[in-house]
Amino acid sequence: MKNLIRLVALFCIVFVYKPLNSQNLALQKSTIQSSIYGNLSSGLATDGDTNGDSHTHTKKDVNPYWRVDLSSSYNIGTIKVFNRNSTSQWVLDRLIGFKVYIGNTDSTNPNDYIEIATLDSSSEQLFENINLSGRYIMVYGANKNEFLSLAELEVYESTSATDNQQPTPPTISSSEKTSTSIQLSWSGATDNVGVTGYKIFVNGNNLANTLGNLNNYTIVELTANTTYTITMTSLDANGNESPMSNSIEVTTEDNNNPTGGDSLWTQNGTNINYIEGNVGIGTATPTTKLAVNGNIRAKEIKVESDHWPDYVFKKNYNLPSLEEVEKHIKEKGHLPKIPSAKEVKINGIKLGEMNKALLEKIEELTLYTLEQQQLLNKQQIQIESLQKQVNTLLKMK
């Protein structure tokens, strides 16, 4: 009878503890991370082993990350993060400040996600009642130059009612226009969970979608001297859409009789400047402050950077061994942290980032050279000592 009571009590405890929907959505799913240290790959955080001995490990990266693809979008209710097993507190403390994100965009940019939690050094961390729709879960260390290790990350679908509450619509306005573009800005959209995006409608047609962290957009490739009716809606993480916003009518400039195009530029003495928007040369859709579709000739280009790689010469810098570098070259066909020829062909290079990466390699080569020189100095001393011994033996004959 006592054994029966114990069995019933044990059953009740297990029944209460176990979540209603106990399927770990992340188990054995596809994962990526910013780099791989040794053979500690990203998939070790979704292998089902939560004891902390099986764990991922990146190299000491700037903005390190780990991400799992759940294969489809779910209404996420719970995320559980397991720290690696270690007797050294400083190893456990590495997780402090890393953030957990949820999103539906195939990206490693945290701006494309919704932040849901900040990690600490605990061995197990549970985040419940999330109730956000997402396919990708990412752990990201913004502005960190650190290793990232995870023993396991579990994801469970929400067991609560789906969020059906609509967000409120934004309030839109426009203060700038040209003959072919209209600059929009908006504010005021709210949601019980959070606004994740906006839809922009021109003459009733859905022209573009934007992310929830934006509050402006430039509509381009319009016809001169034409009136356009513009409205917007806001979206939340579960796909709820707000009612339509206020409607504005904007007439683009007339090429033959412009009223405001030249006023975009301001003259100050012999200088002219353009404060708002982007400038395109050879392109009508610039996405940066200056976009040139063609060649640029200059005597000098100055690129500013606030994170120059002097950290290579610090004592705690993790200088990869030459064996590790050789292994990476054999496997990847290029140096670590340097983009491949294929990547450059697709994405190009950023001068500031590339100069930083190249300087990092030069400084690492300097450290290798210094190590080799120290070895040569020791060998020279040994050679001179052996030569003296040989000369002494020759004199004794």
N, C-alpha and C positions, 0 to 999 in steps of 0.2 A: 504493500500500500504506500509506504514512504517513497519507494522508487517511482511509483506511478505519479505521485504528487510532484516529485522533482522533475519528472519528464514533462508534465503539463506546464509547470512553472518555466522550464527552459524553453518550451515551445512558445509560450506567451511572450517571453522576452525577445526571442528572435522575430516573432511576428510583428511586434511593435517597432523594433529597430529598423527592420528592412524597409526601404522605400517602396511605395506602391508600384512604381515603375522601376524595376531594379536592373534594367539592361544598361550596361555601360556603353554609351554610343561611341566612345573613342577607342574602344578595344580593337587592337590590330588594324586601325585605320591609318591612312597615309599621313606621314609627318615630314617636316623639314626643319632645319635649324641653320643658324647663321654660319656655322663651321663645325667641323668634327675634330675632336681631340682624340688621337689614337683610333681605337675602334668603337668608341662610345657614341653610337649613332643615335639619331633622333627617335627611331622606332622603339628604343628601350623604355620610353616613357608611356607606351601604350601596349606593352607586352603582357599586362595583367599581374606583374610582379611588383608588389607594394612594400616589400620589406626594406627597401632602401639600398640594397647591395647592387641591384641592377639599375643603372641610371645613365642618363645622357650626359654629355660633357662637350661644350664648345671650347674653342680656343679663347684667349683673352681678346674679345672683340669689342669694337666701338658699337654701341647700340645692339647688343646681342639679342637674339630672339629664338623662340621655338614655336612651331605651329602645327596643329592637327586639322585635317580636312575630314569632316564627318560624312562626306559623300553627298549629303543633301541637307536642306535646312530643317531644323527642329526648333520647337519652342523650349528653350533651355530653362530648366528649373534649378539644377544643382551642379556645381563643379567642385571636385575635391582634388587638392594638390598635395602630393607626398614629397617631402624633402629627402635628399640622399642620406644614407646612413654613414655617420662619421663621429669619431671621438673628439674631433677638433671643432670647437665652437666657431672659429673663424671660417671654416668651410661651410657650416650651416648658415652662417650670417650672410653668405653671398646672395641668398635669395631676397634679402631685405631690400625693399624699394622696387622690386620688379612688379610690373602690373599685368593683370589678366584682362584680355579684350575678347569681345564677341563681334562677329561681322559676317556679312554675306558676300563680300568682295574678295576675289582671289588676289590678295595683296599682302605685303609685309610692312606696309605703312600704317602706323597706329592711327593716323587721321582718317583712315577708311573704316575704323572700328568704333565700337562703344566700350569705354572703360568700365569694368564692373568691380574690380578689387585690386588692392595693393598687398603684396605678400610680405611675410615676416620670416623669421628663422624657425618657426614651429615645424615639427616633424610631419604633422598632418594639418591641413587647413581646409575648412569646409565653408562654401559660400552657397547659401540657399535662397529660395524665393526670388530667383533672378528674373524669370518670366520674360525672356527676350528671345526673339527669333534669330537664329544664326547657323551657319554651316562651318565657319572657321573659328577655332579658339586659339588665341595667341598669347604667349608670355613674352614680354618685351621689356628690355632695360634701357629706357630713354636716357641719353646723355651719360651712359655708363661705359667704362672701359674695364670689362670684367668677364670672368668665366660664368657660364650658365649651366647648372646641373639640375635635372629633374629625375626623381625616381619613378614617378607615375603621375598621370593626370587622368581623372575619370570625369565623364560628363553624363548627366542623367536628364531625361526629358521631364518637363514640368508636369505635375499631377494636378495642378490647380486649373481653374477655369481660364480659358484663353482671353487675353486682353482684347476687348472689342471697342474700347473707347476711342473716339476720333480725336486727333489733335485739332487745335484751333488753327484757322487759316492765317497766313502772314499778311502784313500790310505792306503793299509795294508802292514804289515811286520811281521816277526817272528824272534826272536833272541834266543829263548830257546825251547828245546825239550827234551823228554826222549824217551824210547822205546815204551811208550804207550800214550804220550800226546804231544801236540804242543801248545805253548803260542802265541796268536795273539795280535797285537796292531794296532790301526788305527787312522787316523786324516784326516781333510780336507773336510768332508762332510758339505754342506751348503744348505739352502732352503730359499725361500722368506718369509715363515712363521716360520718354525722351523723343525729341524730333530727330529723325535719322536722314531725312532728305526732302527735296522739293521737286515739284513738277512745274515747268514753265509752259504756258499755252499762249500761242500767237494766233489770233483770229480763230480761236477754238481748237487749234491743233496742238498736240503735245510736242513742242519743239525740242525740249531738252530736260534732263533730270540732273540735279546737283546733290551734293552731300549736305548733311545737316549742319556741318560746321561753317558753311559759307553763308554770306549775306549779300552777295552781289554777283552779277553775271552780265556779260556783254553779248547781246544778240547781234550777229554779223550777217553779211551777205544779203542785206535788204535792198529794196529798190528806192531810189531817190524820190523825194516829194510824194511819199505814200503814207497813208495813215494806217497804223496797226493797233489792234485792240489786244491788250496783254493782261492775262490773269495768272494766278498760281494756286497750287494746293500744297499742303505739307503732309509728310508721311512719318509713321512711327515704325519701330522695329518689327511689329507683327503685320505690317502691310496695311494698317488702317489709314485711310485718306481723309483729309479735312474737307469741309465744304469749300467752295470756290472763294478766292480772295476778292478784294475790291478790284474793279476793272479800271484800267487807265488806257487812254488813247494818246499815241505819240505819232507825230508826223515827221518823217525824216527830212533832212535838209534838201533844198533844191540845188542841184549842181550849178544851175545858171544864176541863182540868186541866193547864195549862202548867207545865213544869219548868225551862225555861231561857230562854224568850223575853225576859222582862224583864231578865235578867242581861246581855244584850247592851249595855244602857245603863249607864253609870257616873255616879254623882252625886258632884260635888266642890263642897261648899258649895251655892251657889244655881245652879251650872252642871251641865249633864249633857252627856255626850259619848258618841259611838259610834265606836270605833276601827276595827273590822274591817268589811269589806263595804261595800255601798252603801245609800243611803236613797232610797226612792221615795215620792212624794206624787202620788196619782192614777195610779200605774203600779205593777204588780207585778214588773216586770222592769227595774229601774234598771241602767244600764251605766256610770254615773259616780257619784262620791261622793254627789251630790245630783241627783236627776232629778225635775222637777216637770212634770206634764202639766196645765198651766193657767197662769194669770197670776200674776205675782209683783209685790207692791207694796213699795217700799223708799224711804227717804229718800236713801240713797247706796249704791253698789256699788263696791267696791275690787277692781281687777284688777291683779295683779302681772305685770310683764314684765321679762325680763333682757336684752332686745335692743331698746332704744328707738332710733328712727331719727335720732340725732344725726349718724350717718355721712353724712347728706345735706350737712352743712356742711364735710366734710373735703375737702381739695384734690383727692384722687384719686377723688372721687365722679363717676360718669359721668352727668351731668345730661342727660337726653334733650332734643334740640332741640324747639322748638315745632312745627316741621314734622313731626317724628316723632310727637309727641303728636296732632297733627291727623290724620295718616295712620292712627294706631291707632283714633281715635274714628270716623273714616269707615268703617274696615273692621270694627271690633268693636262699635261703638255704646256704648262705655264707656271710662273712663280706664284706662291701663295699671296692672296690679297691683291693680285693684279688681274684685271679682266682678260678673258681669252679673246683671240682675234674674232671669233664668232660674236661674242657679246659686244665688242667695239663696233663691228659692222652693223649690228642692229640698233644699238643705243648710243653710239658715239662715246666720247669721253668728256668729263668735266675737268677743265684745266686745273682748278684748285685741288680737287680730289686726287687727280693723277699725279700732280707735282708732290703732294703729300705722300702718296703711296710710293713713288720713286725715291723720295728722300728717306723714307723709312727703310727701303731696301739698301740704300747707300750706307745709312748708319749701321744697319745690321752687318753689311760687308766690312765696315770699319771694325766692328767688334770681332768678327771672324779673323781679320788680319792681325789685330792686336793679340788675340789668343795664339795665333800661329807664330807671331814674333816672340812672344814669351817662351813658346816651346823651342824656337830656334836658339834663343839666348841660353836656355838650359842645356841644349845639345852642344852649343859652342863651348860652354864651361866644361862639360864632360869630355869633349874632344881635347881641349887644352890640357886637362888633367891627365888623360891617357897618354898624350904626347910627352909630357914631363916624365911619366913613368917609363915610357919606352926609351927616352934619352938617358935616364938613370941606369937602366939595364944595359944599354949599349956601352956606357962608360965603365961598367963593372967588368966587362970582358977583357 
